[in-house]
Amino acid sequence: MLRFFLICVLLGLVGTSGPAAWAETGLPVPRFVTVAASEANLRAGPGSRYPIRWVLVRPQIPVEVVDEFDVWRQVRDWEGVEGWIHQSLLTGRRTVRVAGGEAAAMRARPNGESRLVARVEPGVIGRLIACPAVAGTPGDRCLVAVSDLRGWLPRHVLWGVYADEIVD
């Protein structure tokens, strides 16, 4: 029995002397990132030998990182589709996707009474600039750039930012 224990200890020490299997990015999981490539494969597992489940063909879409393994990130899109993607195809530059069934009112200021800049249709992707308000407070909006327009959209219509997240 003692011999079995010593073998297990030795195997444990050998296992810890090599490189860590799990990437320690120091970044929170889950978190939102953006797909940087115009075409990106979502794989069944964390490696290029795993089969491709989906191909993302729209650049700049927001995805949620739900797990990490070495240089691979398990991500989820706005429809709940999950897969593994290489970290080189992702960027920390944030984008959001307008969700819901109706166009969202983009305003010139963070309150709901300011001038209407545009009506932004569901599915439109914009660059997230700031979300200074705390969720649940009046004026809980995020500053977003869509094409050459810039304005404030209600946080609850955006997929790609958490309800309590502050972005500045």
Beta strands, then each sheet from edge to edge (+ up, - down):
strand 1: 31-35
strand 2: 40-43
strand 3: 52-56
strand 4: 62-69
strand 5: 72-76
strand 6: 82-86
strand 7: 90-91
strand 8: 95-98
strand 9: 104-107
strand 10: 116-120
strand 11: 125-130
strand 12: 141-146
strand 13: 149-154
strand 14: 158-159
sheet 1: 6+ 5- 4+ 1- 7+
sheet 2: 2+ 3-
sheet 3: 13+ 12- 11+ 8- 14+
sheet 4: 9+ 10-
end
